[in-house]
Amino acid sequence: MIYYKKIYFLLFMGLVLSCANDDNTNPEEVIKSANLLATGASANDILSNTSFTKLHVELAYVVGFRPTDQTISNLETFLNERTFKNEIEINLRPLNSPEEESLTITQIVELESENRTEYNFDDTLAIYIYFADAPSDGDEPDEGVVTLGASYRNTSMVIHEVTLREFATRSSLISLTDIESATLMHEFGHLFGLVDLGTTPVNNHVDPDSPSHCNEEVCLMRAELEFGMGMMGLLEKSRQAKGAPIPGLDAECILDLQNNGGK
């Protein structure tokens, strides 16, 4: 009888070990890995309709720092204009504040790990956007260094909403929606692989002083829309040149996107 008990125990332990080994190959981890690549690595997947026909945007924001309704509408229009996705869905998720005075990219990555709920699945490509209530840790306003947003992975970005709101108080002509929309679209441009960040330029138009940005005078991919101190001047220049404060993509950037599966 004792002999049989030992056999049953060994069989039980074998099942436990087998289950433990199965956990190491959790399919969820495989799904997540496709969303943890370098910025621009999924440019063609976002732009084209080849691998994914649907785009799901998980827009997470700290309570009190939600983007405006018009900003969300502008983003959806922009995505429809530049991608071939059959369906685009934007879902908003309020989050509690991390209670930090500033945020490093490492902290932002940790927050994404804790809060992100959507990853690529079947024919849906998932993108995560975090609207933060704290500025970038690297900001030095007195030195003219301010970060408005950052695309830090192939399907992840952060928007420093608190910084955008501070900028919005500086002009009666440029609204918070203008600033949010321009920053969001700029960071999506990086997810699209612009400029030479996963989408190869048809013609060289990379800013030699700011890699991954455009050298055209009035373009959505100018560095000023990411490193903020010159942003207000660029939006004013766009208003004067194009009649709208949010600069569009210039012809070279559009050509690059079309060459990589976009519109």
C-alpha positions, -999 to +999 in steps of 0.1 A: +000+000+000+028+023+008+043+015-026+012+026-044+011+059-024+046+066-036+037+060-072+006+083-069+028+109-053+053+108-082+026+110-108+011+140-090+045+157-089+050+150-126+017+167-134+027+197-112+061+200-129+044+197-163+020+225-156+049+247-143+068+241-176+037+250-196+034+283-177+069+293-190+055+292-225+024+313-217+010+323-251+001+357-236+039+365-233+043+357-270+015+381-279+030+408-257+064+405-272+051+418-306+042+451-288+076+455-271+098+462-301+118+493-311+100+525-323+092+522-360+095+484-361+057+480-368+054+509-393+042+488-421+018+468-399+002+501-387+000+517-421-010+488-443-039+463-443-018+433-449-012+417-414-038+437-394-071+451-406-081+467-373-064+493-351-072+495-314-059+525-295-059+522-257-057+558-245-049+558-208-049+591-189-043+602-153-076+615-139-078+652-145-055+650-176-079+637-202-073+650-237-102+670-252-129+653-273-118+673-303-082+660-299-095+624-299-116+632-330-086+648-348-065+617-340-091+594-355-093+615-386-055+615-389-053+577-386-080+572-412-062+596-436-028+579-433-036+542-427-056+516-446-072+501-415-108+489-420-117+497-384-102+521-359-113+521-323-101+545-295-109+535-259-102+558-230-091+545-196-088+568-165-059+559-142-048+571-108-018+593-106+016+576-099+023+606-076+056+615-092+071+649-097+086+638-130+089+606-150+118+588-166+112+565-196+120+536-173+092+546-150+068+551-179+076+516-192+069+502-157+035+521-156+027+506-190+035+471-178+011+477-148-017+494-167-018+482-204-046+458-211-046+455-250-020+437-271-020+425-307-045+398-312-057+381-344-063+408-370-062+437-345-031+458-338-030+475-304-014+508-295-010+522-260-009+560-252-003+573-217-013+609-209+009+618-179+004+643-151+041+647-147+068+662-169+098+644-184+126+638-159+150+653-185+132+687-188+153+718-182+131+747-190+157+773-182+180+756-208+152+754-234+149+716-230+113+703-227+098+670-239+061+671-250+059+634-259+079+603-268+073+572-288+094+547-269+083+514-284+067+502-317+032+506-302+037+528-272+039+565-265+037+590-237+022+625-238+032+648-210-002+664-207+008+686-178+035+702-200+011+707-229-013+725-206+013+748-194+021+757-230-015+763-238-016+792-213+010+811-233-012+820-263-048+831-269-045+819-306-032+784-300-056+761-280-049+731-259-066+710-286-041+723-312-012+714-290-025+680-280-034+671-316-001+682-330+019+663-304-002+631-307+001+631-345+038+638-344+044+608-321+022+586-344+044+598-372+073+581-353+052+549-350+047+552-387+085+550-390+091+587-398+117+600-404+140+571-414+129+553-382+116+522-398+102+538-430+130+544-454+128+579-470+123+580-507+144+612-507+166+624-480+148+649-457+162+640-423+171+670-401+209+667-396+206+684-363+177+662-350+177+626-363+143+610-369+128+644-377+120+663-409+141+692-423+111+708-441+102+742-426+066+736-418+060+699-412+043+677-386+076+659-381+097+689-371+116+683-339+099+713-323+067+692-319+086+668-296+110+690-278+086+718-271+103+752-266+099+761-303+065+744-307+044+776-303+064+793-330+059+764-354+021+763-348+019+801-354+040+796-385+017+769-397-014+791-391+002+818-412+013+795-440-015+770-441-044+787-423-044+760-396-022+758-365-017+720-367+009+714-394+003+685-417+029+661-430+049+676-458+050+660-493+082+640-486+068+624-454+036+615-472+056+599-500+076+579-475+044+566-459+029+557-493+061+538-501+057+517-469+020+507-472+002+539-461-018+566-477 
